[in-house]
Amino acid sequence: MADAITAKFQHLVVEFETETPGTWSKICGVTQRGVNRSSTMQTSEVPDCDDESKPNSIERSVQSQEVTISGTGVWAAQSHETMLDWWYTGQTKKIRVGHLKAAVGDTEYETGNAYLVSLNNSAEKGPSVTAEIEIQFDGLPVRTAKAA
């Protein structure tokens, strides 16, 4: 039996494109992040034409899909202005989710324009100021395979 090949925290990254196209920067301070992929489903009840007394079966189809990113951590000075500008402009920013331990030929990056939907800070006497973010892709991201 072979052990599963796993990835560590630093192998799942969320980056935004800087003002220099093709240059990427991580959102500093985020110490917990999650990538959520969900489908909105539609259902139809389908009767049995030979015996209508039987329960209907359920057919399902995908109506839409979305990818969102959540994160929590500390509020870092390195990302302070970028995050505030992103939220206050209400504009999209080009971001990517990196799967840095992907095998050659597998998806390494999911890239696309995204909105910073929520940006929350909390402070308590003693610990550092914390941050909580939610990012939503505008449409589905483009998947790019890892090159050899």
Sequence and secondary structure as in RCSB ss.txt:
>XXXX:A:sequence
MADAITAKFQHLVVEFETETPGTWSKICGVTQRGVNRSSTMQTSEVPDCDDESKPNSIERSVQSQEVTISGTGVW
AAQSHETMLDWWYTGQTKKIRVGHLKAAVGDTEYETGNAYLVSLNNSAEKGPSVTAEIEIQFDGLPVRTAKAA
>XXXX:A:secstr
        GGGEEEEEE SSTT EEE TTEEEEEEEEEEEEEEEEE  SS TTS  EEEEEEEEEEEEEEEEEE 
 HHHHHHHHHHHHHT  EEEEEEETT  TTSEEEEEEEEEEEEEEEE  SSS  EEEEEEEESS  EEEE   
